[in-house]
């Protein structure tokens, strides 16, 4: 059997159904996981991690670098610059937001991302 999203082959025990699609475990987790940008517990935990001097992953550092250069930027601008999809950026941004390294604001119905 193949995953309805990524087309990977999946074994019987790893088959998950969601919204009428047969999904592999990774795609199923992506489909049901709710991304929370404003999560007080995640902010508390991440702020304690940052204070210990933990370095960012290469992917997160790249997002920070783009935001430094581009200044406030839209989702489309950032994704284009990084060459990644919307979901991937939102996941990275959520981590940066929890760490207090990035934020978003609305200007004239458009969301802008910045440090």
N, C-alpha and C positions, 0 to 999 in steps of 0.2 A: 504494500500500500504506500502511496506517496502523499506528502503533506500538501494540502490545498493552497498553501501560501508560498512556501519556499521550494516545493517539489522534491524535498529530500525523501529518501526511502525511510519508512518507519515500521518498526516491529509491532506486533499485536499489543503488547503491554504498554507501549509508548504512544498509543493512539488516543487523541483527545478530540472531542467534538465541541465546537463553539460556533454559534450563529449559523448552523447548517454546514459548516466546513469541517473536514477532518484535518487536524493539525498535529504536527510533531510537538514535543514537549516545549522546545524553545519558543516556537511561534504561539503556542497556547499561553505560555507565561507572559509574553509580550502583549497578547490580546486582553488578558484579564488583569494584568498589573496596572494599578491606577497610579499615575505619576503625580506626586504632590509637591509642588514648588514651595508652598507655605505650610510647612510641617514643623511645629514648635519643637518636638522631640528630636527631629533630624537636625534642626538648627543648633540645638543645645549640644548634641553629640559631635557634630561637625566642628563647632567652635572650639570644643575641647581638643579635638584632633589637630586643628590648625595651630592652637597655642603651643603644642608640643613640637612644632617645627617640621611636621610631615610635609614632604614635597608633593607636588601635583604630578599626576600621570602626564605623559607626553600629550595625550589628547586634550586634557583639561588645560594644560599650559598653552597649547595652540589656540584654544578658545580665548584665553585671557590675552594672548598676544594680539589676536585679531581685534578684540575689543579695545585694546590700548591704541592701536593704529587707526582703526575706523571710527573711534569715538562712539557715540550712540548710533546704533545701526538696527535696521529691521531684520526680521527673521530671514527673509529672502536674501538680503545682502550677506548676512553671516553664513548661511548655508552655501551660497554660491562661492564665497571666498574660501570656505573650508572644504568644499566639495563633498558635503554630507547631506543626508536627508533631514527633514524637519524633526522626526521622532528622535533621531540620534542627537541632534543639537539640544532638543528639549531635555533629554536625559542628562547630557553634560551640564547644561545650564542649571538644572535643578541641583546638582551637586555643588556647583559654584555658588549658587544662591544660598544653600544651606551653610556653606563655609563663610558667608559674608563677603565674598569676593566679587560678586556680580549682582545686578538687579535689573528690573525692567520697569518701565513707566509708560503711560499712555499719553500720546500727544495727538490731538485731533483724530481720535478713533483708531490710531495706528500704535502698535506696541513697539517700543524701542528698547533695545538691550544695551547695557552699559556696565562699566565697573563701578 
